[in-house]
Amino acid sequence: MFLLTDIRAILRKTAPHHRLGPGERKEVEILLSNLEKQVDLLKRELLA
């Protein structure tokens, strides 16, 4: 799960206001979507 590391890198790069450019916004949308999928998979595996 390196997705969180990638998200944290973007947050550090855009600190302190975390204003995202168009490319960064798209990248964050993709990263968050992938993270949500992985969390959903973990929930199904661990709580089933």
C-alpha distance matrix in Angstrom:
0.0 3.8 5.3 6.7 8.0 9.5 11.0 12.4 13.9 15.7 16.9 18.3 19.9 21.6 22.6 24.9 25.5 22.2 24.3 22.4 24.3 24.3 21.8 19.4 19.9 19.1 15.9 14.8 16.1 14.0 10.7 11.8 13.0 9.8 8.1 11.4 11.4 8.3 9.9 13.2 12.4 11.5 14.7 16.7 15.8 16.3 19.1 21.1
3.8 0.0 3.8 5.5 5.1 6.3 8.7 9.9 10.7 12.7 14.4 15.4 16.7 18.7 20.0 22.4 23.2 20.0 22.0 20.1 21.7 22.0 19.3 16.8 18.0 17.4 13.9 13.1 15.1 13.2 9.7 11.7 13.5 10.7 9.4 13.1 13.6 11.2 12.8 16.1 15.7 15.0 18.1 20.2 19.5 20.0 22.7 24.7
5.3 3.8 0.0 3.8 5.4 5.1 6.2 8.6 9.9 10.8 12.4 14.3 15.4 16.8 18.3 20.6 20.9 17.4 19.3 17.2 18.9 19.0 16.7 14.1 14.7 14.2 10.9 9.7 11.5 9.8 6.2 7.9 10.0 7.8 6.5 10.2 11.3 9.7 11.2 14.3 14.7 14.5 17.1 19.3 19.3 19.9 22.2 24.2
6.7 5.5 3.8 0.0 3.8 5.4 5.0 6.1 8.5 9.9 10.4 12.2 14.1 15.3 16.1 18.2 18.8 15.7 18.1 16.7 19.1 19.8 17.9 14.8 15.3 15.7 12.6 10.5 12.7 12.1 8.3 8.8 11.8 10.3 7.8 11.1 13.1 11.3 11.6 15.2 16.0 15.1 17.2 20.0 20.1 20.0 22.1 24.6
8.0 5.1 5.4 3.8 0.0 3.8 5.4 5.1 6.2 8.8 9.8 10.4 12.2 14.3 15.1 17.5 18.7 15.7 18.2 16.8 19.0 20.1 17.8 14.7 16.1 16.6 13.1 11.8 14.7 13.9 10.2 11.7 14.7 13.0 11.2 14.7 16.3 14.4 15.1 18.7 19.1 18.2 20.6 23.3 23.0 22.9 25.3 27.7
9.5 6.3 5.1 5.4 3.8 0.0 3.8 5.5 5.1 6.5 8.8 9.9 10.6 12.6 14.3 16.9 17.6 14.2 16.1 14.1 15.8 16.6 14.1 11.2 12.9 13.2 9.6 8.8 12.0 11.1 7.8 10.2 13.0 11.7 10.8 14.3 15.9 14.7 15.9 19.1 19.7 19.5 21.8 24.2 24.3 24.7 26.9 29.1
11.0 8.7 6.2 5.0 5.4 3.8 0.0 3.8 5.4 5.2 6.3 8.7 9.9 10.7 12.2 14.5 14.7 11.3 13.4 11.8 14.2 15.3 13.5 10.1 10.9 12.0 9.0 6.8 10.1 10.4 7.2 8.2 11.7 11.4 10.0 12.9 15.2 14.6 15.1 18.1 19.5 19.2 21.0 23.7 24.3 24.4 26.1 28.5
12.4 9.9 8.6 6.1 5.1 5.5 3.8 0.0 3.8 5.4 4.9 6.1 8.5 9.9 10.3 12.5 13.7 10.9 13.7 13.1 15.8 17.6 16.0 12.4 13.6 15.3 12.4 10.3 13.6 14.2 10.9 11.6 15.2 14.8 12.9 15.7 18.3 17.1 17.2 20.5 21.8 21.0 22.7 25.7 26.1 25.7 27.5 30.2
13.9 10.7 9.9 8.5 6.2 5.1 5.4 3.8 0.0 3.8 5.4 5.1 6.1 8.6 9.9 12.6 14.0 11.1 13.5 12.4 14.5 16.4 14.4 11.1 13.3 14.8 11.7 10.7 14.4 14.6 11.8 13.5 16.8 16.2 15.0 18.2 20.3 19.2 19.9 23.2 24.2 23.6 25.7 28.4 28.6 28.5 30.6 33.1
15.7 12.7 10.8 9.9 8.8 6.5 5.2 5.4 3.8 0.0 3.8 5.4 5.0 6.1 8.5 11.2 11.6 8.3 10.1 8.7 10.8 12.8 11.2 7.6 9.8 11.8 9.2 8.1 11.9 12.8 10.7 12.1 15.4 15.6 14.8 17.6 19.9 19.6 20.2 23.1 24.5 24.4 26.2 28.8 29.5 29.6 31.3 33.7
16.9 14.4 12.4 10.4 9.8 8.8 6.3 4.9 5.4 3.8 0.0 3.8 5.4 5.2 5.9 8.3 8.9 6.1 9.1 9.1 12.1 14.6 13.8 10.1 11.3 14.0 12.0 9.9 13.3 14.9 12.6 13.0 16.7 17.2 15.7 18.0 20.9 20.5 20.4 23.4 25.2 24.7 26.1 29.1 29.9 29.5 31.0 33.7
18.3 15.4 14.3 12.2 10.4 9.9 8.7 6.1 5.1 5.4 3.8 0.0 3.8 5.5 5.2 7.8 9.9 8.1 11.1 11.5 14.0 16.9 15.8 12.4 14.3 16.9 14.6 13.1 16.7 17.9 15.5 16.3 20.0 20.1 18.6 21.2 23.9 23.1 23.1 26.3 27.8 27.1 28.7 31.7 32.2 31.7 33.4 36.2
19.9 16.7 15.4 14.1 12.2 10.6 9.9 8.5 6.1 5.0 5.4 3.8 0.0 3.8 5.7 8.6 10.0 8.0 9.8 9.6 11.4 14.4 13.2 10.2 12.8 15.3 13.3 12.6 16.3 17.4 15.6 17.0 20.3 20.6 19.7 22.4 24.9 24.4 24.9 27.9 29.4 29.0 30.8 33.5 34.1 34.0 35.7 38.3
21.6 18.7 16.8 15.3 14.3 12.6 10.7 9.9 8.6 6.1 5.2 5.5 3.8 0.0 3.8 6.3 6.6 4.5 6.1 6.9 9.3 12.7 12.5 9.4 11.2 14.4 13.2 12.0 15.4 17.3 15.9 16.6 20.0 20.9 20.0 22.2 25.0 25.0 25.1 27.9 29.8 29.6 30.9 33.8 34.7 34.6 35.9 38.5
22.6 20.0 18.3 16.1 15.1 14.3 12.2 10.3 9.9 8.5 5.9 5.2 5.7 3.8 0.0 2.9 5.1 5.1 7.9 9.9 12.7 16.2 16.2 13.0 14.3 17.7 16.4 14.7 17.9 20.0 18.2 18.4 22.0 22.9 21.5 23.5 26.6 26.3 26.0 28.9 30.9 30.3 31.5 34.6 35.5 34.9 36.2 39.0
24.9 22.4 20.6 18.2 17.5 16.9 14.5 12.5 12.6 11.2 8.3 7.8 8.6 6.3 2.9 0.0 3.8 5.8 8.5 11.3 14.3 17.8 18.3 15.2 16.1 19.6 18.8 16.7 19.7 22.1 20.4 20.2 23.8 25.0 23.4 25.1 28.3 28.2 27.5 30.4 32.6 31.9 32.8 36.0 37.0 36.3 37.3 40.3
25.5 23.2 20.9 18.8 18.7 17.6 14.7 13.7 14.0 11.6 8.9 9.9 10.0 6.6 5.1 3.8 0.0 3.8 5.6 9.0 12.1 15.4 16.6 13.8 13.9 17.6 17.5 15.4 17.9 20.7 19.5 19.0 22.4 24.1 22.8 24.1 27.4 27.7 27.1 29.6 32.1 31.7 32.3 35.4 36.8 36.3 37.0 39.8
22.2 20.0 17.4 15.7 15.7 14.2 11.3 10.9 11.1 8.3 6.1 8.1 8.0 4.5 5.1 5.8 3.8 0.0 3.8 6.1 9.6 12.6 13.5 10.3 10.4 14.1 13.7 11.6 14.2 16.9 15.8 15.5 18.8 20.4 19.3 20.8 23.9 24.3 24.0 26.5 28.8 28.7 29.5 32.4 33.7 33.5 34.4 37.0
24.3 22.0 19.3 18.1 18.2 16.1 13.4 13.7 13.5 10.1 9.1 11.1 9.8 6.1 7.9 8.5 5.6 3.8 0.0 3.8 6.7 9.9 11.5 9.1 9.0 12.8 13.3 11.8 13.9 16.9 16.5 16.4 19.3 21.3 20.7 22.0 25.0 25.8 25.8 27.9 30.3 30.6 31.4 34.0 35.6 35.6 36.4 38.8
22.4 20.1 17.2 16.7 16.8 14.1 11.8 13.1 12.4 8.7 9.1 11.5 9.6 6.9 9.9 11.3 9.0 6.1 3.8 0.0 3.8 6.6 7.8 5.5 5.5 9.2 9.8 8.9 11.1 13.7 13.8 14.2 16.7 18.6 18.7 20.1 22.7 23.7 24.1 26.1 28.3 28.9 29.9 32.3 33.9 34.3 35.2 37.3
24.3 21.7 18.9 19.1 19.0 15.8 14.2 15.8 14.5 10.8 12.1 14.0 11.4 9.3 12.7 14.3 12.1 9.6 6.7 3.8 0.0 3.8 5.5 5.2 5.9 8.6 9.8 10.4 12.1 14.3 15.1 16.1 18.1 19.9 20.6 22.1 24.2 25.5 26.3 28.1 30.1 31.1 32.2 34.3 35.9 36.6 37.6 39.5
24.3 22.0 19.0 19.8 20.1 16.6 15.3 17.6 16.4 12.8 14.6 16.9 14.4 12.7 16.2 17.8 15.4 12.6 9.9 6.6 3.8 0.0 3.8 5.5 5.1 6.3 8.7 9.9 10.6 12.6 14.3 15.4 16.6 18.6 19.9 21.1 22.9 24.6 25.7 27.1 29.0 30.4 31.5 33.3 34.9 36.0 37.0 38.5
21.8 19.3 16.7 17.9 17.8 14.1 13.5 16.0 14.4 11.2 13.8 15.8 13.2 12.5 16.2 18.3 16.6 13.5 11.5 7.8 5.5 3.8 0.0 3.8 5.4 5.3 6.2 8.7 10.0 10.8 12.3 14.3 15.5 16.8 18.3 20.1 21.5 22.8 24.4 25.9 27.4 28.8 30.4 32.0 33.4 34.6 35.9 37.4
19.4 16.8 14.1 14.8 14.7 11.2 10.1 12.4 11.1 7.6 10.1 12.4 10.2 9.4 13.0 15.2 13.8 10.3 9.1 5.5 5.2 5.5 3.8 0.0 3.8 5.4 5.0 6.1 8.5 9.9 10.3 12.0 14.0 15.3 16.1 18.0 19.9 20.9 22.1 24.0 25.6 26.6 28.1 30.1 31.4 32.3 33.6 35.4
19.9 18.0 14.7 15.3 16.1 12.9 10.9 13.6 13.3 9.8 11.3 14.3 12.8 11.2 14.3 16.1 13.9 10.4 9.0 5.5 5.9 5.1 5.4 3.8 0.0 3.8 5.4 5.1 6.2 8.7 9.8 10.5 12.2 14.3 15.1 16.3 18.4 19.9 20.8 22.4 24.4 25.6 26.7 28.6 30.3 31.1 32.1 33.8
19.1 17.4 14.2 15.7 16.6 13.2 12.0 15.3 14.8 11.8 14.0 16.9 15.3 14.4 17.7 19.6 17.6 14.1 12.8 9.2 8.6 6.3 5.3 5.4 3.8 0.0 3.8 5.5 5.1 6.3 8.7 9.9 10.6 12.5 14.2 15.4 16.8 18.6 20.0 21.2 22.9 24.5 25.8 27.3 28.9 30.3 31.3 32.7
15.9 13.9 10.9 12.6 13.1 9.6 9.0 12.4 11.7 9.2 12.0 14.6 13.3 13.2 16.4 18.8 17.5 13.7 13.3 9.8 9.8 8.7 6.2 5.0 5.4 3.8 0.0 3.8 5.4 5.2 6.2 8.6 9.9 10.7 12.2 14.3 15.5 16.6 18.3 20.0 21.3 22.6 24.3 26.0 27.2 28.4 29.8 31.3
14.8 13.1 9.7 10.5 11.8 8.8 6.8 10.3 10.7 8.1 9.9 13.1 12.6 12.0 14.7 16.7 15.4 11.6 11.8 8.9 10.4 9.9 8.7 6.1 5.1 5.5 3.8 0.0 3.8 5.4 5.0 5.9 8.4 9.8 10.2 12.0 14.1 15.1 16.1 18.0 19.8 20.8 22.1 24.1 25.5 26.4 27.6 29.4
16.1 15.1 11.5 12.7 14.7 12.0 10.1 13.6 14.4 11.9 13.3 16.7 16.3 15.4 17.9 19.7 17.9 14.2 13.9 11.1 12.1 10.6 10.0 8.5 6.2 5.1 5.4 3.8 0.0 3.8 5.5 5.3 6.1 8.6 9.8 10.6 12.4 14.3 15.3 16.5 18.5 20.0 21.0 22.7 24.5 25.6 26.5 27.9
14.0 13.2 9.8 12.1 13.9 11.1 10.4 14.2 14.6 12.8 14.9 17.9 17.4 17.3 20.0 22.1 20.7 16.9 16.9 13.7 14.3 12.6 10.8 9.9 8.7 6.3 5.2 5.4 3.8 0.0 3.8 5.5 5.1 6.2 8.6 9.9 10.7 12.4 14.3 15.4 16.7 18.5 20.1 21.4 22.8 24.3 25.5 26.7
10.7 9.7 6.2 8.3 10.2 7.8 7.2 10.9 11.8 10.7 12.6 15.5 15.6 15.9 18.2 20.4 19.5 15.8 16.5 13.8 15.1 14.3 12.3 10.3 9.8 8.7 6.2 5.0 5.5 3.8 0.0 3.8 5.5 5.2 6.1 8.6 10.0 10.6 12.2 14.2 15.4 16.5 18.3 20.1 21.2 22.3 23.8 25.4
11.8 11.7 7.9 8.8 11.7 10.2 8.2 11.6 13.5 12.1 13.0 16.3 17.0 16.6 18.4 20.2 19.0 15.5 16.4 14.2 16.1 15.4 14.3 12.0 10.5 9.9 8.6 5.9 5.3 5.5 3.8 0.0 3.8 5.4 4.9 6.1 8.6 9.8 10.4 12.1 14.1 15.2 16.3 18.3 19.9 20.7 21.7 23.5
13.0 13.5 10.0 11.8 14.7 13.0 11.7 15.2 16.8 15.4 16.7 20.0 20.3 20.0 22.0 23.8 22.4 18.8 19.3 16.7 18.1 16.6 15.5 14.0 12.2 10.6 9.9 8.4 6.1 5.1 5.5 3.8 0.0 3.8 5.4 5.2 6.4 8.8 10.0 10.6 12.5 14.4 15.4 16.7 18.6 20.0 20.9 22.1
9.8 10.7 7.8 10.3 13.0 11.7 11.4 14.8 16.2 15.6 17.2 20.1 20.6 20.9 22.9 25.0 24.1 20.4 21.3 18.6 19.9 18.6 16.8 15.3 14.3 12.5 10.7 9.8 8.6 6.2 5.2 5.4 3.8 0.0 3.8 5.4 5.1 6.3 8.7 9.9 10.7 12.5 14.3 15.5 16.7 18.3 19.8 20.9
8.1 9.4 6.5 7.8 11.2 10.8 10.0 12.9 15.0 14.8 15.7 18.6 19.7 20.0 21.5 23.4 22.8 19.3 20.7 18.7 20.6 19.9 18.3 16.1 15.1 14.2 12.2 10.2 9.8 8.6 6.1 4.9 5.4 3.8 0.0 3.8 5.4 5.1 6.1 8.5 9.8 10.6 12.3 14.3 15.3 16.2 17.7 19.5
11.4 13.1 10.2 11.1 14.7 14.3 12.9 15.7 18.2 17.6 18.0 21.2 22.4 22.2 23.5 25.1 24.1 20.8 22.0 20.1 22.1 21.1 20.1 18.0 16.3 15.4 14.3 12.0 10.6 9.9 8.6 6.1 5.2 5.4 3.8 0.0 3.8 5.5 5.1 6.1 8.6 9.9 10.5 12.3 14.2 15.2 15.9 17.5
11.4 13.6 11.3 13.1 16.3 15.9 15.2 18.3 20.3 19.9 20.9 23.9 24.9 25.0 26.6 28.3 27.4 23.9 25.0 22.7 24.2 22.9 21.5 19.9 18.4 16.8 15.5 14.1 12.4 10.7 10.0 8.6 6.4 5.1 5.4 3.8 0.0 3.8 5.5 5.1 6.2 8.7 9.9 10.7 12.4 14.2 15.2 16.1
8.3 11.2 9.7 11.3 14.4 14.7 14.6 17.1 19.2 19.6 20.5 23.1 24.4 25.0 26.3 28.2 27.7 24.3 25.8 23.7 25.5 24.6 22.8 20.9 19.9 18.6 16.6 15.1 14.3 12.4 10.6 9.8 8.8 6.3 5.1 5.5 3.8 0.0 3.8 5.4 5.1 6.2 8.6 9.9 10.6 12.1 13.9 15.1
9.9 12.8 11.2 11.6 15.1 15.9 15.1 17.2 19.9 20.2 20.4 23.1 24.9 25.1 26.0 27.5 27.1 24.0 25.8 24.1 26.3 25.7 24.4 22.1 20.8 20.0 18.3 16.1 15.3 14.3 12.2 10.4 10.0 8.7 6.1 5.1 5.5 3.8 0.0 3.8 5.4 5.0 6.2 8.7 9.9 10.3 11.6 13.5
13.2 16.1 14.3 15.2 18.7 19.1 18.1 20.5 23.2 23.1 23.4 26.3 27.9 27.9 28.9 30.4 29.6 26.5 27.9 26.1 28.1 27.1 25.9 24.0 22.4 21.2 20.0 18.0 16.5 15.4 14.2 12.1 10.6 9.9 8.5 6.1 5.1 5.4 3.8 0.0 3.8 5.4 5.1 6.3 8.7 9.9 10.3 11.5
12.4 15.7 14.7 16.0 19.1 19.7 19.5 21.8 24.2 24.5 25.2 27.8 29.4 29.8 30.9 32.6 32.1 28.8 30.3 28.3 30.1 29.0 27.4 25.6 24.4 22.9 21.3 19.8 18.5 16.7 15.4 14.1 12.5 10.7 9.8 8.6 6.2 5.1 5.4 3.8 0.0 3.8 5.4 5.2 6.2 8.5 9.9 10.4
11.5 15.0 14.5 15.1 18.2 19.5 19.2 21.0 23.6 24.4 24.7 27.1 29.0 29.6 30.3 31.9 31.7 28.7 30.6 28.9 31.1 30.4 28.8 26.6 25.6 24.5 22.6 20.8 20.0 18.5 16.5 15.2 14.4 12.5 10.6 9.9 8.7 6.2 5.0 5.4 3.8 0.0 3.8 5.5 5.1 5.9 8.1 9.7
14.7 18.1 17.1 17.2 20.6 21.8 21.0 22.7 25.7 26.2 26.1 28.7 30.8 30.9 31.5 32.8 32.3 29.5 31.4 29.9 32.2 31.5 30.4 28.1 26.7 25.8 24.3 22.1 21.0 20.1 18.3 16.3 15.4 14.3 12.3 10.5 9.9 8.6 6.2 5.1 5.4 3.8 0.0 3.8 5.5 5.3 5.5 7.6
16.7 20.2 19.3 20.0 23.3 24.2 23.7 25.7 28.4 28.8 29.1 31.7 33.5 33.8 34.6 36.0 35.4 32.4 34.0 32.3 34.3 33.3 32.0 30.1 28.6 27.3 26.0 24.1 22.7 21.4 20.1 18.3 16.7 15.5 14.3 12.3 10.7 9.9 8.7 6.3 5.2 5.5 3.8 0.0 3.8 5.7 5.6 5.4
15.8 19.5 19.3 20.1 23.0 24.3 24.3 26.1 28.6 29.5 29.9 32.2 34.1 34.7 35.5 37.0 36.8 33.7 35.6 33.9 35.9 34.9 33.4 31.4 30.3 28.9 27.2 25.5 24.5 22.8 21.2 19.9 18.6 16.7 15.3 14.2 12.4 10.6 9.9 8.7 6.2 5.1 5.5 3.8 0.0 3.8 5.9 5.8
16.3 20.0 19.9 20.0 22.9 24.7 24.4 25.7 28.5 29.6 29.5 31.7 34.0 34.6 34.9 36.3 36.3 33.5 35.6 34.3 36.6 36.0 34.6 32.3 31.1 30.3 28.4 26.4 25.6 24.3 22.3 20.7 20.0 18.3 16.2 15.2 14.2 12.1 10.3 9.9 8.5 5.9 5.3 5.7 3.8 0.0 3.8 5.8
19.1 22.7 22.2 22.1 25.3 26.9 26.1 27.5 30.6 31.3 31.0 33.4 35.7 35.9 36.2 37.3 37.0 34.4 36.4 35.2 37.6 37.0 35.9 33.6 32.1 31.3 29.8 27.6 26.5 25.5 23.8 21.7 20.9 19.8 17.7 15.9 15.2 13.9 11.6 10.3 9.9 8.1 5.5 5.6 5.9 3.8 0.0 3.8
21.1 24.7 24.2 24.6 27.7 29.1 28.5 30.2 33.1 33.7 33.7 36.2 38.3 38.5 39.0 40.3 39.8 37.0 38.8 37.3 39.5 38.5 37.4 35.4 33.8 32.7 31.3 29.4 27.9 26.7 25.4 23.5 22.1 20.9 19.5 17.5 16.1 15.1 13.5 11.5 10.4 9.7 7.6 5.4 5.8 5.8 3.8 0.0
